[in-house]
Amino acid sequence: METSELLRKVRKIEIKTKGLSKHLFSGEYHSTFKGRGMSFSEVRNYFPGDDVRNIDWNVTARTNEPYIKIFEEERELTVMLLIDVSRSSLFGTTQQMKNEFVTEVSAVLAFSAIQNNDKVGVIFFSDQVEKFIPPKKGKQHILRIIRELIDFEPQGKGTDLGVALQYFNNIIKKRSITFILSDFLTEGFENPLKIAAKRHDIIGLRIYDPKDEQIPNVGLIHMLDAETGKKLWIDTSNKKIREQYKNHNENLISNFKTTFSKAGKDVVSICTDDSYEKALLGFFKGRR
């Protein structure tokens, strides 16, 4: 993509998403996540009514008097975006491709974070880790992320969230607020998610196209599998084929929801022909 066109697209997304972040999401973001990150500050004597779960047993044993730990809100959080850039993200039957939709959602989340003085980092993944952008603050950092999202060319074709989560677990040691943006038409990520869930606050954002869930009955069509590159003829008038496609994707989506539920983590599903503003705002308010 030519530099001038890229800059024009970045500017367009910045204007739209920065405004949304400022007017709609920054307050909700703050209410949702600030206070969830708590760091140890000091100890003091225990008083009746204090939460016994905060008793510092080491100090209590040394002094023979009960002491409790005092925590304070972390002034700075780290927000991580794990973004699926596989070939299936190029699919779209509405006004926007999934990757364009994901770019806007990512920009809204990133601008919401930096307006609260938080760091933002990104991991792009397909069936491999494509790129890691370490967490940083500032508008220029967010604009770099947007540029990468618009112009990034992945090496891999498939999707392997498990690989991305393993990399994430190894490289991000400090607790983070982590949004995973994908259509989640993949499996095999249960164990890495379980490990990540013990340290991080993880939210699965399923971005999907209406036609991800079922094939319309339009007769014989020539289809390209975005993740394998294979071309094949599909008879969509065959009810059995349509049912197989629908059942396969429903199983993947059910696995996604069940896996996140077992890990104690939230999920949000957003269709590309719906309003992501409404979906995200509803999520933030529901989490207070």
Order of alpha helices (4+ residues) and beta strands (2+ residues): alpha-alpha-beta-alpha-beta-beta-alpha-beta-beta-alpha-alpha-beta-alpha-beta-beta-beta-alpha-beta-alpha
